[in-house]
Amino acid sequence: LSSPSGLTHESHKKDVEQVYLRCSEGSIEWMYPTGALIVNLRPNTSPASYKHLTVCIKPFKDSAGANIYLEKTGELRLLVRDGDRSPSKVYCFGYDQGGLFIEATPQQDISRKITGFQYELMSKGMASDLHTVSAPCRPCSDTEVLLAVCTSDFVIRGSIQDVTNEAEEQESIIHVGVNKLYRQKSKVFQLTGESGNWRGQIKTLLECGVKPGDGDFLFTGRMHFGEARLGCAPRFKDFQRMYKEAKDKGLNPCEIGPD
């Protein structure tokens, strides 16, 4: 978390401050913005890998006081306009497309403004999976499911308890009852209540039309800005079949124990 403050530059309102971020994910808050802020993302990876990285930012809901630009060799492209209230909108760009230039907008009272956003650096392949435009709701092939089991941030066997649709954010929240937890990167799925049942929530696009239903599924997916995003989710009996077929042929990419 980086938290520069514009009040320290009150006498130099055109100052440009530089911030260097070494982590692959985090957040930045610019309190009382004045002048401009250059955000330099310098992950602890080889510079040769930078061209394979995608940067995504997600502004805080109450972020205000500055425009956020993508800057490269002096040219600015507006990413987020001050006052844009698109809920949960995520802005992604290739690492090699430029850096972030945040410019404060004129304010009568800067003490009431805080500009902030979360950021994540990820491989371009992972980013395209999360933000794919073409056929985002299509079923996964057997190969895609087996690979998702090996590479996803979470893998669980569970059932759909309920689905909450959020029209404003164009998302559905799947309330999942967990029967078996194979893997989770973050503690999204937790024990709840006296019954000792595991529960959790997974988000997906509203257009996918997910509805509550009977039977178990294998849920896989990625963590994105602290939320579980749905990837491949075949019915569990179908996963058992494809896993057995691949194992019998020696083609399954990793062992998981599907029972």
N, C-alpha and C positions, 0 to 999 in steps of 0.2 A: 504494500500500500504506500503510495507516494502522495504527500499532501502539501504542495507548495501554497503560498499565500500571496495574493496581490497587494496586501496592505503594507508589506515590507518594501514595496516599490512605489508607494503613493507619490513620491516626489519625482518619479521618472516614469510617467504613464506610458511611454513608448518603449519601455524596456522589453527585451526578449530574453526569457530565461530558458535554459536548457535542462532537461531531466533525462537521466539515463536509467533504463529499466533492464535488469539482467534476468528476471524470472520469465518463465514461459507463460505464466498466467498471473493475473493480479488485478488491481484496480488503482485508479488515480483520481484524486479529488483536488481541484484547484479552487481554493477558497478566496472569495472576494476578487475575482479576476480583473486585472488591468494589464494593458500591454499585450504580450503574446507569450506563448509557451511552446517550445519545440520538444516533442517527446521522441527520444531515441531508444528504440528497442534493440538491445544488444544481448541476445540469448547466449548462454554458455555452450554454444555448439560451434562447429567448424564453419567459418565464413563460406566455405564451398557449399554448405547445405542451405544457405539462406535462400537460394533461388527456388528451393522446394517447399518453402514455408508460406502459409497463409496467415494473415493477421485478421482477427475479428474483434470488433468493439461493440459493446452494448451499453448505451447511455443510461444513467440512472433516471428513474421516472421524474425526479424533480430537478434534473440538471438544467441549469440556466446561466446566462451571462456571457456566453462565448459561442462563436462558430468553430466547427472542427473541419479542418481541411486535410486533404492528402497533398503533400508537397514533394516535388522532385525537381531538382535543378532550377529552383526559383519559380516554377509554375505551380499554381494552386488549383485544386479541384475540390469543390464543396462536398463534404460528406454529410455533416449534420448541421442544419441551420438552427441557430438559437431560437428556442421556443417551439421546436418541432416536438410534438407530443405523441409520436407513434409508439404505442405501448409495446414493449418487449422486442422492438425492431433491432436486428443485428446487421452491422455493416462489415463486409469482408473485402479484403484486397490482398493481392500478392505482395509479399515482403519486398520484392524488387520493384514494386510500383511507386515506392516513396515512403516518406515518414509522415508523422502527424504534426500538423501546425495548428495550434489552437489560439485563436485571436479573440480577445475580449471585445464585446460590443459596448457602445456608450451606455452608461447607466447613471441614473440620478442618485441611486444609493447602492453602491457595490457591496455593502455589508450584508445585503439580503440575498446575494447570489453565490451559488456553488456549482461549478461545472465538474461533472464527474462521469466516469464510465468504467466498466470492467473490460479487460482485454484478455485474449487468448491467442497463443501462437500454436499452430498445428500444421501437420503435413497437408499438402494440397489435396491428396487423395481423401484424407479424413474429412477435410472441409467440404469437398464436393459431395461426399456421402450425406453430410448434415444439411447441406443447402442445395441439394440437387433440384433442378427445375423440371427436368423431363421425367415423367412417370414416377413421382415421389411415393405413390402408394402401391406400386406394383409388387406382387409377391416375389420373394427371393427364390432363385434357383437352388437346387440341392447343394451345388458347389459353394454358392454364396452363404448359405446357412452354415455349412461346416466350417467355412473360413471365419464367419462371424463368431462362432463358438470359441475360436482360438484367439481372436483379436479384440473382442468387444470389452468395454469397461465394465459391463455387467452381463451376467448370464444367469437366468433363473427359470425354474419351472413354476408356473402359477396359473391362476384363473382370474378372469375379469369380474371384479365385484360390482363395479359401477363405472360410468363414464360421465364426466362433467364437460360440457361444451362451453368454450369461451369465445363468443362470436366476435367481440371487439379485437381479441388477439389472434383470431383465426386458428385456434388451437383446441385440441381435446386433451383432457387429463384422464388417463386410465388408472383407476384405483385397483391395484393388484393385490390379491392374496397369494402369498408365497408358500409353495409346498416344498421346494428345495432350492437352496441358494448355492449355486456353483461358484460364482465370483461376483464381487462388486468392488469397484475402485474407491467409491465414496459410500458413506453410510446412508444411502437413500432408503434402503430396505431395512427396517428395524422391528424388533419385538415390540408389540403393543398390547396393552390390556392384561387382565389377569389370566386370560386364556392362553397367553404365550404364543399367539399367532404372529407371523411375520407379515408386515404390510409395507406398501410403498406406492409411489406415484410415478407414472411414465407419461411424458408428453409426446404428442404427435400432431400432424396437421389436421385441422378440422375437416378438410376436403376428403380425407381418407375414410370418414364415416364409420369410425369404430363404435361398436355397440356391445353392451353386456351380452354374454352368452355362456352356454354350458361348456364344460370340458377344460382340459389343461392346455396351455401353450408353452412353448419355449420362447421367452422374451430375451432378446439381446439388444444392445444399443450402446450409445456413447454418452458420457457426461459432457455437458455443454453449459458453461456459466452456472455451474452448481446444480443443474437439472438433468434428470435422466431423459434422453431422447431415444425414441423407439427406432430400432434397426430392423433386422429380420425377426419375425414372430410366427413361425409355423405352428400348427397344432402339434402337441407333444408326440402323439402317435406317429405322425408323419416324420418328425425328427428321428424317432427311434428307428423307423424303417430306413431312412437315408443314412443314418450313422452305421447301422448294421451292414448295409450293402457296401459302404465305403470301407469298413473295417475288414470285411471278408475279402475284399480285393486289395487290402493293404494301402488304400488311398486316403484314409482319413488323416487330415493334417495335424491333429492333436488328439490326445486321450482325454475324455471327460467322464465317462461312466454314465450312460443315459438313463439308467433305471431310477 
